[in-house]
Amino acid sequence: MLWSWPGNVRELQNVIERGSVMCDDGLIQPSNLPENMSVQGPANPMASLSSAVPAPLHVDTEMNLDQALAEMEQAMIVESLWRTGGVQARAAELLGIKERSLWHRIKKYGIDVAAIRDDLRARNDE
C-alpha cells in the first residue's frame, strides 16, 4: 500500500494474483511480491515481515493446479516484459526460455506487449 504502482490495472491484478498464490494463510507478504516493489528505508513497516525462509504456499481450494500455474506463468511473463521495456528477447532470457516459447505463451494468454511498451513510454515522458 506504500508503493506507487507504475503499471496498468491488469498488471497490478496479475502481481496481486501471483502474490496470493505465493502467500501463506491468505496474507500477502513483501517476499511474495516482485523485488522491484520493495520500499526502502525506515518508512517500510512491512520490512520486518520478510524472512530468509520461504513460507509454505497457501492452497486455494477453488483453483486447481493448472489454473494456479497459468496465473503465475502469466504474471511472470508480464513482469519480465515490464522489466525489459517490452523487449521480448530480453524477457525470454530473463525467464530462461526461448524467444519462440515466450511468443507462444504471450499469444496463449493474450498479453498485449504493445500496451506494456506504451505504458512504459508514457511513464518515462511524465
C-alpha positions as CSV (number, residue, x, y, z in Angstrom):
1,M,0.0,0.0,0.0
2,L,3.0,2.3,0.4
3,W,4.3,1.7,-3.1
4,S,3.1,3.8,-6.1
5,W,2.1,1.3,-8.8
6,P,3.8,2.2,-12.2
7,G,1.8,-0.2,-14.3
8,N,-1.8,-0.6,-15.5
9,V,-4.6,-2.2,-13.6
10,R,-4.3,-5.6,-15.4
11,E,-0.6,-5.8,-14.4
12,L,-1.4,-4.9,-10.8
13,Q,-4.1,-7.6,-10.8
14,N,-1.5,-10.1,-12.1
15,V,1.0,-9.2,-9.5
16,I,-1.6,-9.4,-6.7
17,E,-2.9,-12.8,-8.0
18,R,0.7,-14.1,-8.1
19,G,1.3,-12.8,-4.6
20,S,-1.9,-14.6,-3.4
21,V,-0.7,-17.8,-5.0
22,M,2.7,-17.5,-3.3
23,C,1.4,-16.4,0.1
24,D,0.7,-18.3,3.3
25,D,-2.6,-18.0,5.2
26,G,-4.0,-15.5,2.6
27,L,-1.8,-12.7,3.8
28,I,0.5,-11.4,1.0
29,Q,4.0,-10.7,2.4
30,P,6.6,-8.4,0.8
31,S,8.6,-11.6,-0.1
32,N,5.6,-12.7,-2.2
33,L,5.9,-9.6,-4.4
34,P,8.4,-8.7,-7.2
35,E,11.8,-7.4,-5.9
36,N,11.3,-4.1,-7.6
37,M,8.3,-3.4,-5.4
38,S,10.2,-3.2,-2.1
39,V,10.0,0.1,-0.3
40,Q,13.4,1.2,1.1
41,G,14.2,2.8,4.4
42,P,12.5,3.1,7.8
43,A,9.2,4.1,6.3
44,N,8.5,0.5,5.4
45,P,6.6,-1.2,8.2
46,M,6.4,-4.4,6.2
47,A,10.2,-4.9,6.1
48,S,10.3,-6.9,9.3
49,L,7.8,-9.4,7.9
50,S,10.0,-10.8,5.3
51,S,12.3,-13.7,6.2
52,A,15.1,-15.7,4.7
53,V,12.9,-18.9,4.9
54,P,10.2,-19.0,2.3
55,A,6.7,-19.5,3.6
56,P,4.7,-22.6,2.5
57,L,2.2,-22.0,-0.2
58,H,-1.4,-21.4,0.6
59,V,-3.6,-23.8,-1.4
60,D,-6.7,-22.2,-2.8
61,T,-9.2,-25.0,-2.9
62,E,-11.3,-23.1,-5.5
63,M,-8.4,-23.2,-8.0
64,N,-6.8,-26.3,-9.5
65,L,-3.1,-26.6,-10.1
66,D,-3.3,-25.9,-13.8
67,Q,-5.2,-22.6,-13.1
68,A,-2.7,-21.6,-10.4
69,L,0.3,-22.3,-12.6
70,A,-1.2,-20.5,-15.6
71,E,-1.8,-17.4,-13.4
72,M,1.7,-17.5,-12.1
73,E,3.2,-18.0,-15.5
74,Q,1.2,-15.1,-17.0
75,A,2.2,-12.8,-14.1
76,M,5.9,-13.8,-14.5
77,I,5.7,-13.0,-18.3
78,V,4.1,-9.6,-17.7
79,E,6.6,-8.8,-15.0
80,S,9.6,-9.8,-17.2
81,L,8.2,-7.7,-20.1
82,W,7.7,-4.8,-17.8
83,R,11.3,-5.1,-16.5
84,T,12.7,-5.3,-20.1
85,G,10.7,-2.5,-21.5
86,G,8.7,-4.9,-23.6
87,V,11.7,-6.4,-25.4
88,Q,10.7,-10.0,-25.8
89,A,14.2,-11.3,-26.5
90,R,15.4,-9.9,-23.2
91,A,12.2,-11.1,-21.4
92,A,12.8,-14.6,-22.7
93,E,16.3,-14.5,-21.4
94,L,15.2,-13.3,-18.0
95,L,12.7,-16.2,-17.8
96,G,15.2,-18.7,-19.1
97,I,13.1,-19.8,-22.1
98,K,13.5,-19.5,-25.8
99,E,12.0,-16.5,-27.6
100,R,9.7,-18.7,-29.6
101,S,8.3,-20.2,-26.4
102,L,7.7,-16.8,-24.9
103,W,6.0,-15.7,-28.1
104,H,3.6,-18.7,-27.9
105,R,2.8,-18.0,-24.3
106,I,2.2,-14.3,-25.0
107,K,-0.3,-15.4,-27.7
108,K,-1.8,-18.0,-25.4
109,Y,-2.5,-15.5,-22.6
110,G,-3.4,-12.6,-24.9
111,I,-0.8,-10.4,-23.4
112,D,-0.6,-7.0,-25.1
113,V,3.1,-6.3,-25.4
114,A,2.5,-3.0,-27.3
115,A,0.3,-1.8,-24.4
116,I,3.2,-2.5,-21.9
117,R,5.6,-0.6,-24.1
118,D,3.1,2.3,-24.4
119,D,2.6,2.4,-20.7
120,L,6.4,2.5,-20.1
121,R,6.9,5.3,-22.7
122,A,4.1,7.3,-21.1
123,R,5.6,6.9,-17.7
124,N,9.0,7.9,-19.0
125,D,7.5,11.0,-20.7
126,E,6.0,12.2,-17.4
